[in-house]
Amino acid sequence: MKSGKALLLVLSVWLFVIAATAADAPTLTFKFTTVRVPGALNTSAEGINNAGVIVGQYQAGKGITRGFVRDGNKLTRIDHPNGSNNVCRNINSSGVIVGNYADSSGTIRGFLYQSGSFTDIPGPAGATSSAANGINDNGLVVGSYSDSNGVVHGFLLKKKKYKTLDVPGATATVASGINIKGDIVLYWAIGGGATQTRETLSINGS
């Protein structure tokens, strides 16, 4: 009988703690702002910096993708001069943008855009394609590239030097973001086809 009363007491305390925690939890509120490029078939926002400047991509026509940056009400279209199907992935506090485009052969190439100028981010030696996905306020860039065997690897680009990022046992690795501390988030695949699984990992690349 005593054990039953003790169990009831523990249960009551546990329910009280849950109720108190729920009561202390702040009510979440959301404010939505629509990001739309005028005339676009669809618009996708990909990244935002601390000043609220947004970058992304939009479909300008059938099979035509263009990048954009929106600073307040000012919209600027981003098009690599040597390619098409541009995508702006991320932007840092200095307004430096990273993304990717398709060259004349249809191969995906990473790029960095700063002050009106493009710099290609081709990946390390041996890369057959690349994509730049994230950049931090120190200028470190992360992304992914494919090798001659079609295997996808993540990368960190620091001071013009590449570091390959591969999750042990994975069949593909993609680095998608990096913060000011140099912490990198990435996802990877195990297996192939419909059996692929993806997870997220944080590592330090500084």
Sine and cosine of phi, psi and omega as CSV:
sin_phi,cos_phi,sin_psi,cos_psi,sin_omega,cos_omega
0.00,0.00,-0.66,0.75,0.02,-1.00
-0.89,0.46,-0.64,0.77,-0.01,-1.00
-0.91,0.42,-0.58,0.81,0.04,-1.00
-0.91,0.42,-0.65,0.76,0.03,-1.00
-0.92,0.40,-0.62,0.78,0.00,-1.00
-0.90,0.43,-0.67,0.74,0.01,-1.00
-0.90,0.44,-0.66,0.75,0.02,-1.00
-0.90,0.44,-0.63,0.77,0.02,-1.00
-0.90,0.43,-0.71,0.70,0.02,-1.00
-0.87,0.49,-0.69,0.72,0.00,-1.00
-0.89,0.46,-0.65,0.76,0.01,-1.00
-0.91,0.42,-0.69,0.73,0.03,-1.00
-0.89,0.46,-0.68,0.73,-0.02,-1.00
-0.88,0.47,-0.69,0.72,0.03,-1.00
-0.91,0.42,-0.59,0.81,0.03,-1.00
-0.91,0.42,-0.68,0.74,0.01,-1.00
-0.89,0.46,-0.69,0.73,0.01,-1.00
-0.88,0.47,-0.70,0.71,-0.01,-1.00
-0.90,0.44,-0.66,0.75,-0.01,-1.00
-0.91,0.41,-0.65,0.76,0.01,-1.00
-0.90,0.44,-0.68,0.73,0.01,-1.00
-0.89,0.45,-0.60,0.80,-0.02,-1.00
-0.93,0.37,-0.54,0.84,-0.02,-1.00
-0.99,0.17,-0.31,0.95,-0.05,-1.00
-0.92,0.38,0.73,-0.68,-0.01,-1.00
-0.94,0.35,0.52,-0.85,0.06,-1.00
-0.98,0.20,0.82,-0.57,-0.02,-1.00
-0.99,0.17,0.73,-0.68,0.08,-1.00
-0.82,-0.58,0.53,-0.85,-0.05,-1.00
-0.80,-0.60,0.62,-0.78,0.11,-0.99
-0.84,-0.55,0.89,-0.46,-0.06,-1.00
-0.98,-0.18,0.67,-0.74,0.11,-0.99
-0.83,-0.56,0.82,-0.58,0.00,-1.00
-0.97,0.23,0.77,-0.64,0.08,-1.00
-0.94,-0.33,0.91,-0.40,-0.05,-1.00
-0.63,-0.78,0.76,-0.65,0.09,-1.00
-1.00,0.07,0.83,-0.56,-0.02,-1.00
-0.82,0.57,0.77,-0.64,0.04,-1.00
1.00,0.08,-0.11,0.99,-0.04,-1.00
-0.97,0.22,0.52,-0.85,0.08,-1.00
-0.95,0.30,-0.58,0.81,0.14,-0.99
-0.38,-0.93,0.36,-0.93,-0.05,-1.00
-0.73,-0.68,0.67,-0.74,0.02,-1.00
-0.76,-0.65,0.88,-0.48,0.08,-1.00
-1.00,0.09,0.79,-0.61,-0.11,-0.99
-0.95,-0.30,-0.55,0.84,-0.07,-1.00
-0.44,-0.90,0.32,-0.95,0.00,-1.00
-0.53,-0.85,0.61,-0.79,0.03,-1.00
-0.98,-0.20,-0.06,-1.00,-0.09,-1.00
-0.91,0.41,-0.37,0.93,0.00,-1.00
-1.00,0.02,-0.01,1.00,0.02,-1.00
1.00,0.04,0.17,0.98,0.05,-1.00
-0.97,0.23,0.77,-0.64,-0.11,-0.99
-0.94,-0.34,0.64,-0.76,0.12,-0.99
-0.83,-0.56,0.36,-0.93,0.02,-1.00
0.01,-1.00,-0.47,-0.88,-0.03,-1.00
-0.63,-0.78,0.36,-0.93,0.09,-1.00
-0.54,-0.84,0.42,-0.91,0.01,-1.00
-1.00,-0.07,0.92,-0.39,-0.05,-1.00
-1.00,0.03,-0.25,0.97,-0.01,-1.00
-0.01,-1.00,-0.03,-1.00,-0.01,-1.00
-0.89,0.45,0.90,-0.44,0.02,-1.00
0.97,0.26,0.21,0.98,-0.02,-1.00
-0.88,-0.48,0.92,-0.40,0.03,-1.00
-0.91,-0.42,0.70,-0.71,0.02,-1.00
-0.78,-0.63,0.47,-0.88,0.05,-1.00
-1.00,0.00,0.32,-0.95,0.05,-1.00
-0.49,-0.87,0.36,-0.93,0.17,-0.99
-0.75,-0.67,0.73,-0.68,0.01,-1.00
-0.86,-0.51,0.89,-0.46,0.02,-1.00
-0.90,-0.43,0.98,-0.18,-0.11,-0.99
0.92,0.39,-0.85,-0.53,0.04,-1.00
-0.99,-0.11,0.02,1.00,-0.02,-1.00
-1.00,-0.01,0.83,-0.56,0.00,-1.00
-0.91,-0.40,0.79,-0.61,0.04,-1.00
-0.85,-0.53,0.78,-0.63,0.04,-1.00
-1.00,0.09,0.68,-0.73,-0.06,-1.00
-0.91,-0.41,0.92,-0.40,-0.01,-1.00
-0.76,-0.65,0.87,-0.49,0.06,-1.00
-0.91,0.41,0.74,-0.68,-0.07,-1.00
-0.92,0.40,-0.33,0.94,-0.06,-1.00
-0.95,-0.31,0.32,0.95,-0.04,-1.00
-0.28,-0.96,-0.24,-0.97,-0.03,-1.00
-0.61,-0.79,-0.06,-1.00,0.03,-1.00
0.76,0.65,0.83,0.56,-0.04,-1.00
-0.98,0.21,0.61,-0.80,0.09,-1.00
-0.71,-0.70,0.84,-0.54,0.11,-0.99
-1.00,-0.06,0.88,-0.48,-0.12,-0.99
-1.00,-0.06,-0.64,0.76,-0.10,-0.99
-0.39,-0.92,0.28,-0.96,-0.03,-1.00
-0.55,-0.83,0.66,-0.75,0.02,-1.00
-0.99,-0.15,-0.09,-1.00,-0.09,-1.00
-0.93,0.37,-0.34,0.94,0.03,-1.00
-1.00,0.02,-0.01,1.00,0.01,-1.00
1.00,0.09,0.23,0.97,0.04,-1.00
-0.99,0.14,0.78,-0.63,-0.10,-1.00
-0.93,-0.36,0.62,-0.78,0.14,-0.99
-0.85,-0.53,0.45,-0.89,-0.01,-1.00
-0.08,-1.00,-0.46,-0.89,0.03,-1.00
-0.46,-0.89,0.32,-0.95,0.01,-1.00
-0.55,-0.83,0.20,-0.98,0.07,-1.00
-0.97,-0.24,0.79,-0.61,0.01,-1.00
-0.98,0.19,-0.12,-0.99,-0.09,-1.00
-0.89,0.45,-0.37,0.93,0.02,-1.00
-1.00,-0.04,-0.04,1.00,-0.03,-1.00
1.00,0.00,0.04,1.00,0.01,-1.00
-0.97,0.22,0.69,-0.72,0.00,-1.00
-0.98,0.19,0.76,-0.65,0.00,-1.00
-0.79,-0.62,0.64,-0.77,0.08,-1.00
-0.98,0.19,0.43,-0.90,0.07,-1.00
-0.57,-0.82,0.33,-0.94,0.16,-0.99
-0.84,-0.54,0.74,-0.67,-0.03,-1.00
-0.86,-0.52,0.83,-0.56,-0.03,-1.00
-0.54,-0.84,0.80,-0.60,0.07,-1.00
0.79,0.61,0.66,0.76,0.06,-1.00
1.00,0.09,0.01,1.00,-0.04,-1.00
-0.89,-0.46,0.60,-0.80,0.03,-1.00
-0.97,-0.23,0.64,-0.77,0.15,-0.99
-0.79,-0.61,0.82,-0.57,0.00,-1.00
-0.94,0.33,0.58,-0.81,0.11,-0.99
-0.87,-0.49,1.00,0.05,-0.15,-0.99
-0.98,0.19,-0.18,0.98,-0.12,-0.99
1.00,-0.02,0.12,-0.99,-0.02,-1.00
-0.93,0.37,0.16,-0.99,0.01,-1.00
-0.80,0.59,0.73,-0.68,0.00,-1.00
0.99,-0.10,-0.15,0.99,0.00,-1.00
-0.94,0.33,0.67,-0.74,0.03,-1.00
-0.98,-0.20,-0.30,0.96,0.10,-1.00
-0.35,-0.94,0.26,-0.97,-0.05,-1.00
-0.39,-0.92,0.30,-0.96,0.09,-1.00
-0.53,-0.85,0.74,-0.67,0.06,-1.00
-0.99,-0.16,0.87,-0.49,-0.15,-0.99
-0.95,-0.30,-0.47,0.88,-0.08,-1.00
-0.54,-0.84,0.47,-0.88,0.06,-1.00
-0.55,-0.83,0.67,-0.74,0.04,-1.00
-0.97,-0.22,-0.03,-1.00,-0.07,-1.00
-0.96,0.28,-0.13,0.99,0.11,-0.99
-1.00,-0.09,0.02,1.00,0.03,-1.00
1.00,0.08,0.13,0.99,0.06,-1.00
-0.97,0.25,0.72,-0.70,-0.08,-1.00
-0.89,-0.45,0.66,-0.75,0.10,-0.99
-0.82,-0.57,0.40,-0.91,0.00,-1.00
-0.04,-1.00,-0.53,-0.85,-0.01,-1.00
-0.54,-0.84,0.32,-0.95,0.06,-1.00
-0.50,-0.87,0.36,-0.93,0.07,-1.00
-0.95,-0.30,0.61,-0.80,0.06,-1.00
-0.99,-0.12,-0.07,-1.00,-0.08,-1.00
-0.91,0.41,-0.29,0.96,0.04,-1.00
-1.00,-0.07,0.03,1.00,0.00,-1.00
0.99,0.12,0.15,0.99,0.01,-1.00
-0.99,0.12,0.70,-0.71,-0.02,-1.00
-0.99,-0.11,0.76,-0.65,0.00,-1.00
-0.83,-0.55,0.48,-0.87,0.16,-0.99
-1.00,0.10,0.33,-0.94,0.07,-1.00
-0.56,-0.83,0.40,-0.92,0.18,-0.98
-0.86,-0.51,0.79,-0.62,0.05,-1.00
-0.93,-0.36,0.89,-0.46,-0.03,-1.00
-0.71,-0.71,0.89,-0.45,0.01,-1.00
0.79,0.61,0.76,0.65,0.06,-1.00
0.93,0.37,0.16,0.99,0.04,-1.00
-0.92,-0.39,0.72,-0.69,-0.02,-1.00
-0.99,-0.11,0.59,-0.80,0.14,-0.99
-0.80,-0.60,0.85,-0.53,0.00,-1.00
-0.97,0.23,0.67,-0.74,-0.01,-1.00
-0.88,-0.48,0.93,-0.36,0.01,-1.00
-0.80,-0.60,0.81,-0.58,0.11,-0.99
-0.97,0.26,0.80,-0.60,-0.01,-1.00
-0.81,0.59,0.79,-0.62,0.04,-1.00
1.00,0.07,-0.11,0.99,-0.03,-1.00
-0.99,0.13,0.49,-0.87,0.07,-1.00
-1.00,-0.03,-0.23,0.97,0.06,-1.00
-0.36,-0.93,0.60,-0.80,0.02,-1.00
-0.70,-0.71,0.70,-0.71,0.03,-1.00
-0.75,-0.66,0.83,-0.56,0.10,-0.99
-1.00,0.02,0.82,-0.57,-0.14,-0.99
-0.92,-0.38,-0.29,0.96,-0.02,-1.00
-0.26,-0.97,0.38,-0.92,0.00,-1.00
-0.54,-0.84,0.67,-0.74,0.00,-1.00
-0.98,-0.20,-0.06,-1.00,-0.08,-1.00
-0.90,0.43,-0.44,0.90,0.02,-1.00
-0.98,0.18,-0.19,0.98,-0.05,-1.00
1.00,-0.05,0.13,0.99,0.08,-1.00
-0.96,0.29,0.73,-0.68,-0.07,-1.00
-0.91,-0.42,0.70,-0.71,0.15,-0.99
-0.96,-0.28,0.60,-0.80,-0.01,-1.00
-0.49,-0.87,0.25,-0.97,0.10,-0.99
-0.74,-0.67,0.33,-0.94,-0.07,-1.00
-0.56,-0.83,0.26,-0.97,0.01,-1.00
-0.88,-0.48,0.56,-0.83,0.08,-1.00
-0.81,-0.59,0.82,-0.57,-0.06,-1.00
1.00,-0.01,-0.29,-0.96,-0.03,-1.00
-0.61,-0.79,0.24,-0.97,0.04,-1.00
0.85,0.52,-0.69,-0.72,-0.07,-1.00
-0.95,0.31,-0.18,0.98,-0.03,-1.00
-1.00,-0.01,0.04,1.00,-0.01,-1.00
-0.89,0.45,0.63,-0.78,0.13,-0.99
-0.82,-0.58,0.54,-0.84,-0.02,-1.00
-0.78,-0.63,0.65,-0.76,0.04,-1.00
-0.67,-0.74,0.08,-1.00,-0.02,-1.00
-0.87,-0.50,0.63,-0.78,-0.04,-1.00
-0.70,-0.71,0.59,-0.81,0.09,-1.00
-0.91,-0.42,0.80,-0.60,0.05,-1.00
-0.75,-0.67,0.19,-0.98,0.02,-1.00
-0.95,-0.30,0.83,-0.56,-0.05,-1.00
-0.92,-0.39,0.19,0.98,-0.05,-1.00
-0.96,0.27,0.00,0.00,0.00,0.00
